């Protein structure tokens, strides 16, 4: 296997930061600032940002770098509908591969989420919770599709009122864990759909009705 290029490493690092909620909507990203943080030259960062713009995750503006684009209410709802099906499928496939160690890891993540105060930390743990399950599907194409959707709307989760609904979120995650323990494929799909759908109900009203809003 060929070694991963610097541009690919940078691209993957920025994508993961977006998926795990470390970058808020409207944030400006410049090749110079990111190159300093990532300790690489500016060119691979510039190339990675252009790729993310082509993915629809960033918006390039002349003389201003790249901005994390806002997501409209309609776009968010549409992506959630797709995510419910793809992530439900990934969880269904993962059921046969999830062992006791994985269950324990999910329980610890969920318990840690309940104790956290900072939204960025909660978002990072939420990302870990979901992808711990999805990676166990061992379906790289399916996982790539899910990741692309998280990149598109992951930053919008900053609008989720975690402090208000943390108990509900933890309960939904417990339902997911229980379905995995029971190896109930229908239940895991339903639990994933409910988790994503109820979270969307809290996020959508806080989003602009159009991207120009």
Backbone as numpy.savetxt, mean C-alpha at the origin, in Angstrom:
# Nx Ny Nz CAx CAy CAz Cx Cy Cz
21.41 -14.94 -12.24 20.56 -13.74 -12.24 21.44 -12.49 -12.24
21.12 -11.52 -13.13 21.89 -10.30 -13.22 21.65 -9.44 -11.98
22.70 -8.72 -11.53 22.52 -7.84 -10.37 21.53 -6.72 -10.68
20.79 -6.28 -9.67 19.79 -5.23 -9.84 20.47 -3.89 -10.08
20.01 -3.14 -11.08 20.60 -1.84 -11.38 20.28 -0.85 -10.26
21.06 0.21 -10.19 20.82 1.26 -9.19 19.45 1.89 -9.44
19.14 2.14 -10.72 17.84 2.74 -11.04 16.69 1.87 -10.56
16.82 0.56 -10.73 15.77 -0.35 -10.28 15.67 -0.36 -8.75
16.80 -0.31 -8.07 16.79 -0.25 -6.61 16.10 1.02 -6.12
16.41 2.14 -6.77 15.80 3.41 -6.39 14.30 3.38 -6.66
13.93 2.89 -7.82 12.51 2.77 -8.20 11.75 1.95 -7.17
12.33 0.82 -6.77 11.68 -0.07 -5.81 11.58 0.59 -4.43
12.61 1.34 -4.04 12.61 2.00 -2.74 11.53 3.07 -2.66
11.40 3.86 -3.72 10.39 4.93 -3.73 8.99 4.32 -3.76
8.80 3.28 -4.57 7.50 2.60 -4.63 7.09 2.07 -3.25
8.03 1.44 -2.56 7.70 0.87 -1.25 7.37 1.98 -0.25
8.08 3.10 -0.34 7.77 4.23 0.55 6.36 4.74 0.29
5.94 4.76 -0.97 4.60 5.21 -1.31 3.54 4.22 -0.84
3.81 2.92 -1.03 2.84 1.90 -0.63 2.65 1.85 0.88
3.74 2.09 1.62 3.68 1.96 3.07 3.34 3.27 3.77
2.94 4.28 2.99 2.44 5.51 3.58 3.49 6.47 4.08
4.73 6.32 3.65 5.78 7.22 4.12 5.82 8.52 3.33
5.02 8.61 2.27 4.97 9.82 1.45 3.52 10.27 1.36
3.25 11.50 1.73 1.88 12.02 1.74 1.49 12.58 0.38
0.19 12.61 0.05 -0.26 13.20 -1.22 0.19 14.65 -1.33
0.58 15.06 -2.54 1.02 16.42 -2.77 2.49 16.66 -2.49
3.18 15.66 -1.95 4.61 15.79 -1.64 5.43 16.00 -2.91
6.37 16.92 -2.85 7.26 17.17 -3.98 8.49 16.27 -3.85
8.83 15.59 -4.94 10.00 14.71 -4.96 10.96 15.22 -6.03
12.19 15.50 -5.63 13.19 15.96 -6.59 14.34 14.97 -6.63
14.96 14.87 -7.78 16.07 13.92 -7.93 17.23 14.29 -7.01
17.46 15.59 -6.80 18.58 16.02 -5.95 18.35 15.61 -4.49
17.15 15.88 -3.96 16.90 15.58 -2.56 16.89 14.07 -2.31
16.28 13.32 -3.23 16.23 11.87 -3.06 17.61 11.23 -3.24
18.39 11.78 -4.15 19.75 11.26 -4.34 20.56 11.41 -3.06
20.35 12.53 -2.37 21.06 12.76 -1.11 20.61 11.76 -0.05
19.31 11.51 0.04 18.78 10.59 1.04 19.22 9.16 0.75
19.15 8.77 -0.53 19.46 7.39 -0.92 20.94 7.16 -1.17
21.72 8.24 -1.14 23.18 8.15 -1.32 23.55 7.55 -2.68
22.90 8.07 -3.72 23.20 7.68 -5.09 23.30 8.94 -5.93
23.69 8.80 -7.19 23.75 9.96 -8.07 22.34 10.35 -8.51
22.21 11.53 -9.06 20.88 12.06 -9.41 20.25 11.35 -10.61
21.07 10.85 -11.55 20.51 10.30 -12.79 19.61 9.07 -12.55
20.03 8.05 -11.78 19.12 6.92 -11.56 17.85 7.32 -10.82
17.95 8.34 -9.96 16.74 8.83 -9.28 15.82 9.48 -10.28
16.37 10.29 -11.17 15.57 10.94 -12.20 14.88 9.91 -13.08
15.60 8.86 -13.44 15.01 7.81 -14.27 13.88 7.09 -13.52
14.09 6.83 -12.23 13.07 6.15 -11.43 11.82 7.02 -11.31
12.00 8.33 -11.12 10.85 9.23 -11.00 10.06 9.29 -12.31
10.77 9.25 -13.43 10.09 9.26 -14.73 9.28 7.97 -14.91
9.82 6.85 -14.42 9.08 5.59 -14.50 7.81 5.65 -13.65
7.93 6.25 -12.49 6.76 6.38 -11.62 5.73 7.34 -12.21
6.20 8.32 -12.96 5.27 9.21 -13.66 4.52 8.42 -14.74
5.24 7.56 -15.45 4.61 6.72 -16.47 3.63 5.74 -15.85
3.89 5.33 -14.61 2.98 4.42 -13.89 1.70 5.12 -13.45
1.68 6.46 -13.52 0.52 7.21 -13.07 0.54 7.57 -11.60
1.68 7.32 -10.94 1.77 7.59 -9.50 2.27 9.00 -9.20
3.07 9.57 -10.11 3.61 10.90 -9.93 3.20 11.81 -11.07
3.25 13.10 -10.79 2.96 14.11 -11.80 4.17 15.01 -11.93
4.76 15.06 -13.13 5.91 15.92 -13.35 5.49 17.33 -13.70
6.18 18.32 -13.10 5.90 19.73 -13.38 7.20 20.42 -13.72
7.21 21.20 -14.80 8.45 21.88 -15.23 9.05 22.73 -14.11
10.33 22.58 -13.91 11.10 23.35 -12.93 10.68 23.09 -11.48
9.80 22.12 -11.26 9.30 21.88 -9.89 9.46 20.44 -9.43
10.07 19.61 -10.24 10.24 18.22 -9.87 8.97 17.41 -10.09
8.78 16.41 -9.26 7.63 15.52 -9.38 6.78 15.61 -8.12
5.48 15.53 -8.29 4.56 15.59 -7.18 3.77 14.30 -7.08
3.50 13.89 -5.85 2.66 12.73 -5.61 1.23 13.17 -5.90
0.68 12.64 -6.97 -0.63 13.12 -7.42 -1.74 12.76 -6.45
-2.74 13.63 -6.41 -3.93 13.37 -5.60 -4.84 12.40 -6.34
-5.66 11.69 -5.61 -6.60 10.72 -6.17 -8.01 11.22 -5.91
-8.85 11.18 -6.94 -10.23 11.63 -6.77 -11.06 10.54 -6.09
-12.22 10.92 -5.62 -13.12 9.98 -4.97 -13.49 8.83 -5.91
-13.82 9.15 -7.15 -14.23 8.11 -8.10 -13.08 7.16 -8.41
-11.88 7.71 -8.61 -10.72 6.87 -8.91 -10.41 5.94 -7.73
-10.51 6.48 -6.52 -10.23 5.67 -5.34 -11.22 4.51 -5.24
-12.49 4.81 -5.43 -13.52 3.76 -5.37 -13.27 2.68 -6.42
-12.92 3.12 -7.63 -12.67 2.16 -8.72 -11.50 1.25 -8.37
-10.42 1.84 -7.86 -9.24 1.04 -7.52 -9.54 0.10 -6.36
-10.34 0.55 -5.40 -10.69 -0.32 -4.28 -11.47 -1.54 -4.77
-12.38 -1.34 -5.71 -13.14 -2.48 -6.25 -12.20 -3.51 -6.87
-11.20 -3.04 -7.58 -10.22 -3.95 -8.20 -9.37 -4.61 -7.11
-8.95 -3.81 -6.13 -8.13 -4.36 -5.05 -8.87 -5.45 -4.27
-10.15 -5.24 -4.02 -10.91 -6.24 -3.27 -10.84 -7.60 -3.96
-10.92 -7.60 -5.27 -10.90 -8.87 -5.99 -9.49 -9.46 -6.08
-8.52 -8.62 -6.39 -7.15 -9.12 -6.52 -6.59 -9.57 -5.18
-6.80 -8.76 -4.15 -6.24 -9.10 -2.84 -7.00 -10.25 -2.18
-8.30 -10.33 -2.47 -9.05 -11.49 -2.01 -8.54 -12.77 -2.63
-8.21 -12.69 -3.93 -7.66 -13.85 -4.63 -6.29 -14.23 -4.05
-5.44 -13.23 -3.83 -4.11 -13.51 -3.27 -4.22 -14.17 -1.90
-5.13 -13.68 -1.07 -5.30 -14.27 0.26 -5.85 -15.68 0.17
-6.79 -15.90 -0.76 -7.35 -17.24 -0.96 -6.25 -18.22 -1.35
-5.39 -17.82 -2.27 -4.31 -18.68 -2.72 -3.29 -18.90 -1.60
-3.09 -17.87 -0.77 -2.08 -17.94 0.29 -2.46 -18.88 1.42
-3.75 -19.16 1.57 -4.22 -19.93 2.73 -3.43 -21.22 2.94
-3.18 -21.94 1.87 -2.48 -23.21 2.01 -1.03 -23.09 2.41
-0.47 -21.87 2.30 0.95 -21.67 2.60 1.19 -20.96 3.94
0.13 -20.46 4.54 0.27 -19.72 5.80 0.41 -20.71 6.96
1.53 -20.60 7.69 1.77 -21.51 8.81 1.60 -20.77 10.13
1.85 -21.47 11.23 1.66 -20.89 12.56 2.58 -19.69 12.78
3.79 -19.75 12.24 4.72 -18.63 12.40 4.19 -17.37 11.72
3.59 -17.55 10.55 3.02 -16.41 9.84 1.83 -15.84 10.61
0.98 -16.72 11.14 -0.15 -16.28 11.95 0.34 -15.46 13.14
1.38 -15.95 13.80 1.95 -15.23 14.94 2.46 -13.86 14.55
3.11 -13.79 13.39 3.63 -12.51 12.90 2.48 -11.54 12.66
1.39 -12.00 12.04 0.24 -11.14 11.77 -0.39 -10.65 13.07
-0.48 -11.51 14.05 -1.05 -11.11 15.34 -0.19 -10.05 16.01
1.13 -10.19 15.92 2.02 -9.19 16.53 1.92 -7.85 15.81
1.83 -7.89 14.49 1.67 -6.65 13.72 0.37 -5.95 14.13
-0.70 -6.72 14.23 -2.00 -6.14 14.58 -1.98 -5.54 15.98
-1.36 -6.22 16.91 -1.25 -5.70 18.28 -0.41 -4.42 18.31
0.64 -4.41 17.50 1.52 -3.23 17.45 0.75 -2.03 16.86
-0.06 -2.27 15.84 -0.84 -1.19 15.24 -1.74 -0.52 16.26
-2.31 -1.30 17.16 -3.24 -0.76 18.16 -2.54 0.18 19.13
-1.22 0.05 19.28 -0.49 0.86 20.26 0.14 2.10 19.65
0.22 2.16 18.32 0.92 3.25 17.66 0.11 4.54 17.65
0.83 5.66 17.66 0.20 6.97 17.66 0.33 7.66 16.31
1.51 7.57 15.70 1.77 8.29 14.46 1.14 7.59 13.27
0.48 8.37 12.41 -0.21 7.81 11.25 0.75 7.07 10.33
1.96 7.62 10.12 2.92 6.98 9.22 3.31 5.59 9.73
3.43 5.46 11.05 3.79 4.16 11.61 2.66 3.17 11.45
1.43 3.63 11.63 0.26 2.76 11.46 0.16 2.30 10.02
0.36 3.23 9.08 0.30 2.88 7.66 1.37 1.86 7.29
2.56 2.02 7.84 3.65 1.08 7.55 3.30 -0.32 8.06
2.71 -0.40 9.25 2.33 -1.70 9.80 1.16 -2.31 9.04
0.24 -1.47 8.59 -0.88 -1.96 7.78 -0.37 -2.57 6.48
0.60 -1.90 5.87 1.25 -2.43 4.66 1.89 -3.78 4.95
2.63 -3.88 6.05 3.28 -5.14 6.43 2.25 -6.25 6.65
1.16 -5.91 7.30 0.12 -6.90 7.58 -0.41 -7.51 6.28
-0.82 -6.66 5.37 -1.43 -7.16 4.14 -0.44 -7.91 3.26
0.76 -7.36 3.10 1.70 -8.00 2.18 2.36 -9.24 2.78
2.33 -9.38 4.09 2.76 -10.64 4.69 1.88 -11.78 4.18
0.60 -11.49 4.02 -0.35 -12.48 3.50 -0.17 -12.67 2.00
-0.17 -11.57 1.26 -0.18 -11.66 -0.20 1.08 -12.32 -0.75
2.22 -12.09 -0.10 3.46 -12.71 -0.57 3.43 -14.23 -0.41
2.62 -14.71 0.52 2.50 -16.15 0.73 1.72 -16.83 -0.39
1.15 -16.05 -1.31 0.46 -16.65 -2.46 1.48 -17.18 -3.48
2.69 -16.65 -3.45 3.75 -17.04 -4.41 3.25 -16.90 -5.85
2.54 -15.81 -6.11 2.07 -15.47 -7.45 2.66 -14.11 -7.83
3.85 -14.08 -8.42 4.53 -12.81 -8.66 3.76 -11.84 -9.55
3.06 -12.35 -10.55 2.28 -11.46 -11.43 1.13 -10.83 -10.66
0.43 -11.64 -9.87 -0.66 -11.13 -9.05 -0.14 -10.10 -8.04
0.99 -10.40 -7.42 1.56 -9.48 -6.43 1.96 -8.16 -7.08
2.49 -8.22 -8.30 2.89 -7.00 -9.00 1.68 -6.12 -9.31
0.57 -6.73 -9.69 -0.66 -5.97 -9.96 -1.16 -5.28 -8.68
-1.12 -6.01 -7.58 -1.56 -5.44 -6.29 -0.66 -4.29 -5.89
0.64 -4.46 -6.04 1.59 -3.40 -5.69 1.34 -2.15 -6.51
1.06 -2.31 -7.81 0.82 -1.15 -8.67 -0.38 -0.34 -8.18
-1.40 -1.02 -7.69 -2.58 -0.32 -7.19 -2.29 0.36 -5.85
-1.48 -0.28 -5.01 -1.10 0.35 -3.74 -0.27 1.60 -3.98
0.58 1.56 -4.98 1.38 2.74 -5.30 0.47 3.90 -5.70
-0.58 3.59 -6.45 -1.49 4.62 -6.92 -2.27 5.29 -5.80
-2.72 4.49 -4.81 -3.59 5.08 -3.79 -3.08 4.94 -2.36
-1.93 4.28 -2.18 -1.39 4.14 -0.83 -1.25 5.46 -0.10
-0.71 6.51 -0.76 -0.56 7.79 -0.06 -1.89 8.39 0.40
-2.99 8.10 -0.30 -4.30 8.65 0.09 -4.76 8.11 1.44
-4.15 7.01 1.89 -4.52 6.45 3.20 -4.12 7.39 4.34
-3.34 8.43 4.04 -3.05 9.44 5.05 -4.33 10.12 5.53
-5.39 10.03 4.71 -6.66 10.64 5.09 -7.48 9.74 6.01
-7.01 8.51 6.25 -7.75 7.59 7.11 -7.65 8.04 8.57
-8.79 8.18 9.28 -8.76 8.62 10.68 -8.44 7.46 11.63
-7.20 7.02 11.64 -6.84 5.82 12.40 -7.10 5.97 13.90
-6.92 7.16 14.42 -7.11 7.34 15.85 -8.57 7.13 16.24
-9.48 7.43 15.31 -10.91 7.29 15.58 -11.36 5.85 15.44
-10.80 5.14 14.48 -11.33 3.82 14.12 -10.34 2.67 14.36
-9.34 2.88 15.23 -8.32 1.85 15.40 -8.91 0.53 15.91
-9.89 0.61 16.80 -10.51 -0.60 17.34 -11.21 -1.39 16.24
-11.89 -0.67 15.36 -12.60 -1.33 14.25 -11.60 -1.96 13.29
-10.52 -1.23 12.99 -9.48 -1.76 12.09 -8.87 -3.03 12.65
-8.56 -3.03 13.93 -7.97 -4.22 14.55 -8.95 -5.40 14.50
-10.23 -5.12 14.69 -11.23 -6.18 14.65 -11.32 -6.78 13.24
-11.25 -5.94 12.23 -11.29 -6.45 10.85 -10.07 -7.31 10.57
-8.92 -6.88 11.05 -7.70 -7.66 10.85 -7.79 -8.99 11.60
-8.40 -8.97 12.77 -8.59 -10.23 13.51 -9.48 -11.20 12.74
-10.48 -10.67 12.03 -11.33 -11.53 11.20 -10.52 -12.17 10.08
-9.59 -11.40 9.52 -8.72 -11.94 8.47 -7.85 -13.05 9.05
-7.27 -12.80 10.21 -6.42 -13.80 10.85 -7.21 -15.07 11.17
-8.43 -14.91 11.67 -9.24 -16.07 12.00 -9.57 -16.89 10.76
-9.86 -16.23 9.66 -10.14 -16.95 8.41 -8.92 -17.74 7.95
-7.73 -17.17 8.14 -6.50 -17.89 7.79 -6.32 -19.10 8.69
-6.58 -18.94 9.99 -6.47 -20.07 10.92 -7.43 -21.19 10.53
-8.64 -20.80 10.12 -9.67 -21.79 9.75 -9.45 -22.35 8.35
-8.52 -21.76 7.60 -8.28 -22.12 6.19 -9.58 -22.07 5.40
-10.33 -21.00 5.65 -11.63 -20.80 5.01 -11.45 -19.79 3.87
-11.39 -20.27 2.65 -11.10 -19.42 1.50 -12.19 -18.38 1.27
-13.45 -18.79 1.41 -14.54 -17.83 1.21 -14.52 -16.75 2.28
-14.24 -17.15 3.51 -14.20 -16.19 4.62 -13.06 -15.20 4.47
-11.91 -15.67 3.98 -10.77 -14.75 3.84 -11.04 -13.73 2.75
-11.65 -14.15 1.65 -12.01 -13.20 0.60 -12.99 -12.16 1.11
-13.99 -12.62 1.85 -14.99 -11.70 2.40 -14.36 -10.74 3.40
-13.47 -11.24 4.25 -12.84 -10.40 5.27 -11.95 -9.34 4.64
-11.22 -9.71 3.59 -10.38 -8.73 2.88 -11.26 -7.66 2.25
-12.34 -8.07 1.59 -13.23 -7.12 0.93 -13.84 -6.15 1.93
-14.25 -6.66 3.09 -14.83 -5.80 4.12 -13.80 -4.82 4.66
-12.60 -5.31 4.92 -11.53 -4.45 5.44 -11.26 -3.29 4.48
-11.08 -3.60 3.20 -10.79 -2.56 2.22 -11.98 -1.63 2.01
-13.17 -2.21 1.95 -14.37 -1.42 1.69 -14.70 -0.46 2.82
-14.60 -0.93 4.07 -14.91 -0.06 5.20 -13.86 1.03 5.38
-12.60 0.70 5.09 -11.56 1.73 5.14 -11.83 2.79 4.07
-12.25 2.36 2.89 -12.56 3.30 1.81 -13.70 4.23 2.19
-14.68 3.72 2.92 -15.80 4.55 3.34 -15.35 5.72 4.21
-14.25 5.54 4.94 -13.71 6.60 5.78 -12.80 7.55 5.00
-12.11 7.02 4.01 -11.14 7.81 3.25 -11.81 8.67 2.18
-12.74 8.08 1.43 -13.32 8.75 0.26 -13.89 10.14 0.55
-14.66 10.33 1.63 -15.20 11.68 1.87 -14.14 12.75 2.07
-12.92 12.34 2.37 -11.83 13.28 2.60 -11.01 13.56 1.35
-11.38 12.92 0.24 -10.67 13.10 -1.02 -11.39 14.14 -1.88
-10.66 14.77 -2.82 -11.32 15.72 -3.74 -12.26 14.98 -4.70
-13.33 15.63 -5.10 -14.25 15.02 -6.04 -13.63 14.87 -7.41
-12.67 15.71 -7.72 -11.91 15.56 -8.96 -10.47 15.92 -8.65
-9.55 15.48 -9.51 -8.12 15.73 -9.26 -7.78 17.20 -9.42
-8.67 17.97 -9.99 -8.44 19.40 -10.15 -8.93 20.20 -8.96
-9.59 19.45 -7.97 -10.18 20.17 -6.83 -9.10 20.68 -5.89
